[in-house]
Amino acid sequence: MASAAFEEIVEDFEFLEDWEERYRHVIEQGKAMEPLDAALKVDATKVNGCASQVWLHPKIEGGVFRFDGESDAMIVNGLIGVLRILYNDLPVTQVLSVDAKGELGRLGLNDHLSAQRSNGLAAMITRIRETAAKAV
């Protein structure tokens, strides 16, 4: 189910030996993203339930799901980057069938994020799924 790009992250995580290196890799995913336009950092795009500030801006064009996002926390920005790799460019009809918890579990993230970060990650996934559900 996962894209080739996500499979690449899984392989990278298997190669990296410790969690400090893996966290750095997640952070690099966030640094690789373009910053979200300041005009899109509004209440409508803000994700509640995150300890840090998080904004997600989804768009569906031609039946294809994409989103951009940003956080004021480096690790969360990286998690947004990972979620973009997991979800972007999927047909919107397939977004709901992604087992995000299972796919992210392959990275071991479930066991290595604080409770607050895990809750924030779940809130971001919920926002993505809600957006897709409204579009199908």
The 8 nearest C-alpha neighbors of each residue, nearest first, counted from 0:
[[1, 2, 97, 98, 96, 102, 3, 93],
 [2, 0, 5, 6, 85, 3, 102, 97],
 [3, 1, 5, 4, 6, 0, 85, 84],
 [2, 4, 6, 5, 7, 1, 8, 84],
 [5, 3, 7, 2, 6, 84, 8, 85],
 [6, 4, 8, 2, 7, 3, 85, 84],
 [7, 5, 3, 9, 8, 4, 10, 2],
 [6, 8, 4, 10, 5, 9, 11, 3],
 [9, 7, 11, 5, 10, 6, 12, 4],
 [10, 8, 6, 12, 7, 11, 106, 13],
 [9, 11, 7, 13, 8, 12, 6, 14],
 [12, 10, 8, 14, 13, 9, 7, 15],
 [13, 11, 15, 9, 14, 10, 8, 21],
 [12, 14, 10, 11, 15, 9, 16, 106],
 [13, 15, 11, 12, 16, 10, 9, 17],
 [16, 14, 12, 13, 17, 11, 20, 21],
 [15, 17, 14, 20, 18, 13, 21, 12],
 [18, 16, 19, 20, 15, 21, 22, 12],
 [19, 17, 21, 20, 22, 16, 15, 111],
 [18, 20, 22, 21, 17, 23, 16, 24],
 [21, 19, 23, 18, 22, 17, 15, 24],
 [20, 22, 18, 24, 23, 19, 12, 15],
 [23, 21, 25, 19, 24, 20, 18, 26],
 [24, 22, 26, 20, 21, 25, 27, 19],
 [23, 25, 21, 27, 22, 26, 20, 28],
 [26, 24, 77, 22, 28, 27, 23, 21],
 [25, 27, 77, 23, 29, 74, 28, 24],
 [28, 26, 30, 24, 29, 25, 23, 31],
 [29, 27, 77, 80, 25, 31, 26, 30],
 [77, 30, 28, 76, 80, 26, 27, 31],
 [29, 31, 27, 32, 28, 26, 77, 76],
 [30, 32, 28, 29, 27, 33, 80, 77],
 [33, 31, 30, 29, 34, 80, 28, 67],
 [32, 34, 35, 31, 30, 67, 29, 69],
 [35, 33, 32, 36, 69, 68, 37, 67],
 [36, 34, 69, 68, 37, 33, 67, 39],
 [35, 37, 38, 39, 34, 40, 33, 68],
 [36, 38, 40, 39, 35, 41, 34, 69],
 [37, 39, 36, 40, 41, 35, 44, 56],
 [40, 38, 37, 36, 41, 35, 44, 56],
 [41, 39, 37, 38, 54, 44, 45, 42],
 [40, 42, 43, 44, 39, 45, 38, 54],
 [41, 43, 45, 44, 40, 46, 54, 39],
 [42, 44, 41, 45, 40, 46, 39, 54],
 [45, 43, 54, 55, 42, 41, 56, 40],
 [44, 46, 54, 42, 53, 43, 41, 47],
 [47, 45, 53, 54, 44, 48, 123, 49],
 [46, 48, 49, 45, 122, 53, 119, 52],
 [47, 49, 119, 122, 46, 50, 118, 115],
 [48, 50, 119, 51, 47, 118, 46, 52],
 [51, 49, 115, 48, 119, 52, 116, 118],
 [52, 50, 49, 72, 53, 71, 70, 75],
 [51, 53, 70, 71, 49, 50, 54, 45],
 [54, 52, 70, 46, 45, 69, 51, 55],
 [53, 55, 45, 44, 68, 69, 46, 40],
 [56, 54, 68, 44, 67, 57, 45, 66],
 [55, 57, 67, 66, 44, 68, 54, 58],
 [58, 56, 66, 65, 55, 67, 59, 130],
 [57, 59, 65, 66, 64, 60, 56, 63],
 [60, 58, 64, 63, 62, 65, 61, 57],
 [59, 61, 63, 62, 58, 64, 65, 91],
 [60, 62, 63, 59, 64, 90, 91, 58],
 [61, 63, 60, 91, 90, 59, 64, 92],
 [64, 62, 90, 91, 59, 60, 61, 89],
 [63, 65, 59, 91, 88, 89, 87, 90],
 [66, 64, 87, 58, 88, 57, 59, 63],
 [65, 67, 57, 56, 58, 87, 68, 55],
 [68, 66, 56, 55, 57, 35, 65, 69],
 [69, 67, 55, 54, 56, 35, 79, 66],
 [68, 70, 54, 76, 35, 53, 34, 55],
 [71, 69, 53, 76, 72, 52, 75, 54],
 [70, 72, 52, 51, 73, 69, 53, 76],
 [73, 71, 70, 75, 74, 76, 51, 52],
 [74, 72, 76, 75, 26, 77, 71, 29],
 [73, 75, 77, 26, 76, 72, 78, 25],
 [76, 74, 78, 77, 72, 73, 70, 79],
 [75, 77, 29, 70, 73, 79, 74, 78],
 [29, 76, 78, 26, 25, 80, 28, 74],
 [77, 79, 75, 81, 80, 76, 82, 74],
 [80, 78, 82, 76, 77, 81, 83, 75],
 [81, 79, 77, 29, 28, 83, 78, 82],
 [80, 82, 78, 84, 83, 79, 85, 77],
 [83, 81, 85, 79, 84, 80, 86, 78],
 [84, 82, 80, 87, 86, 85, 81, 79],
 [83, 85, 81, 82, 86, 87, 5, 80],
 [84, 86, 82, 83, 5, 81, 87, 1],
 [87, 85, 83, 84, 89, 82, 88, 94],
 [88, 86, 65, 83, 89, 64, 84, 85],
 [87, 89, 64, 63, 65, 86, 90, 91],
 [90, 88, 64, 87, 63, 91, 86, 93],
 [89, 91, 63, 92, 93, 62, 64, 88],
 [90, 92, 64, 63, 94, 93, 62, 131],
 [91, 93, 90, 94, 135, 95, 131, 62],
 [94, 92, 96, 91, 90, 95, 89, 97],
 [95, 93, 91, 96, 97, 92, 131, 89],
 [96, 94, 93, 97, 128, 92, 131, 132],
 [95, 97, 93, 94, 98, 92, 0, 99],
 [98, 96, 95, 99, 94, 93, 0, 1],
 [99, 97, 101, 100, 102, 96, 95, 103],
 [98, 100, 102, 101, 97, 103, 124, 85],
 [99, 101, 103, 98, 102, 104, 109, 121],
 [102, 100, 104, 98, 99, 103, 105, 97],
 [101, 103, 99, 105, 104, 100, 98, 106],
 [104, 102, 106, 105, 100, 101, 99, 108],
 [105, 103, 107, 101, 106, 102, 109, 108],
 [104, 106, 103, 102, 107, 101, 9, 108],
 [107, 105, 104, 103, 108, 9, 12, 102],
 [108, 106, 104, 105, 109, 110, 111, 103],
 [107, 109, 111, 110, 106, 104, 103, 112],
 [110, 108, 107, 104, 111, 112, 103, 117],
 [111, 109, 108, 107, 112, 104, 113, 117],
 [112, 110, 108, 109, 113, 107, 18, 117],
 [113, 111, 116, 117, 108, 110, 109, 114],
 [112, 114, 116, 115, 117, 111, 110, 118],
 [113, 115, 117, 116, 118, 112, 119, 111],
 [114, 116, 118, 113, 117, 50, 119, 49],
 [117, 115, 119, 113, 118, 114, 112, 120],
 [118, 116, 120, 114, 119, 115, 112, 113],
 [119, 117, 121, 115, 116, 120, 114, 122],
 [120, 118, 49, 122, 116, 121, 117, 48],
 [119, 121, 117, 123, 122, 118, 116, 124],
 [120, 122, 118, 124, 119, 123, 125, 117],
 [123, 121, 119, 125, 120, 124, 48, 118],
 [122, 124, 126, 120, 125, 121, 119, 127],
 [125, 123, 127, 121, 126, 122, 128, 120],
 [124, 126, 122, 128, 123, 127, 129, 121],
 [127, 125, 123, 129, 124, 128, 130, 122],
 [128, 126, 124, 130, 125, 129, 123, 131],
 [127, 129, 125, 131, 130, 126, 95, 132],
 [130, 128, 132, 126, 131, 127, 125, 133],
 [131, 129, 127, 133, 128, 132, 126, 134],
 [130, 132, 128, 134, 133, 129, 91, 127],
 [133, 131, 129, 134, 135, 130, 128, 95],
 [134, 132, 130, 131, 135, 129, 128, 91],
 [133, 135, 131, 132, 130, 91, 59, 92],
 [134, 132, 133, 92, 131, 91, 62, 130]]
